């Protein structure tokens, strides 16, 4: 991938601070840097705690989407799941009501400060909301050890789970848990073990997962993610990293290019924002989102612009990540 000049990246850069409807992933606001390339709007939004080497992958993804055409789309709409934060069971119906027509829910579990009873109550309320035909997957973000994950699988067994997402942190733990649950026919999905690993294919080679959760930004962009999908040889779910509609459009383009897409994708997280950046946000309608680029609302860019200090912080971060990418890109 040939890098554009850094001045070209920064010429159309905007940093926004978007409030969330519900606390999610430990944050109440989401910061994102939006860039405009020859192909349209793109997004650079690694979480603030990520170190530069990891964040550089996200910049590579932003450049890939903004400065090169995506691969041909094999579908026009992407079925998506609702995402349920680790809220009390009493709040489940109100949140899921925003996802009319969605048949699948990803439930966040293993939240710090909570116990398995909280997870069971949340999943139970989700099953009651969806009915017997709905699909439920739970995401622990690596929050359990093997024994805790096995106990949770037993506790949640009555709710007919589609799969467990990243129940444990390490590849070795996932492999051990998968062996323990072998007779349960409960698939294990790997997320952090793919997107945060030096070798995203290690989990597949170790036989530690039944499917992979693929995210365009953390993996360096659509084209790199497609290479990983092809080499892994496992079913995949395309998901987002709490992106704005701009980042979601990148994820949708990735999902559209995957030959076999047998699971609903985690690309409906725009509904977690109080306000999105797009004129026509990529929200789910009848359980799916369209595959298309979005135009950014200039009013939102102004009204939700980050402070000067935060804008300078993001600019400096982009410059550092750009230098890291330049070292890895011949001819840059």
Secondary structure, 3 states (H helix, E strand, C coil): CCCCCHHHHHHCCEEEEEEEEEEECCEEEEEEEEEEECCEEEEECCCCCCCHHHHHHHHHHHHHHHHCCCCCCCCCEEEECEEECCCCHHHHHHHHCCCCCCCEEEEECCCCCCCHHHHHHHHHHHHHHHCCCCEEEEECCCCECHHHHHHHHHHCHHHCEEEEECCECCHHHHHHHHHHCHHHCCEEEECHHHHCCCCCCHHHHCCCCCEEEEECCCCCCHHHHHHHHHHHCCEEEEECCCCCHHHHHHHHHHHHHCCCCCCCEECCHHHHECCCCECCCCCCECCEEECCCCCECHHHHHHCECCHHHHHHHHHHHHHHHHHHHHHCCCC
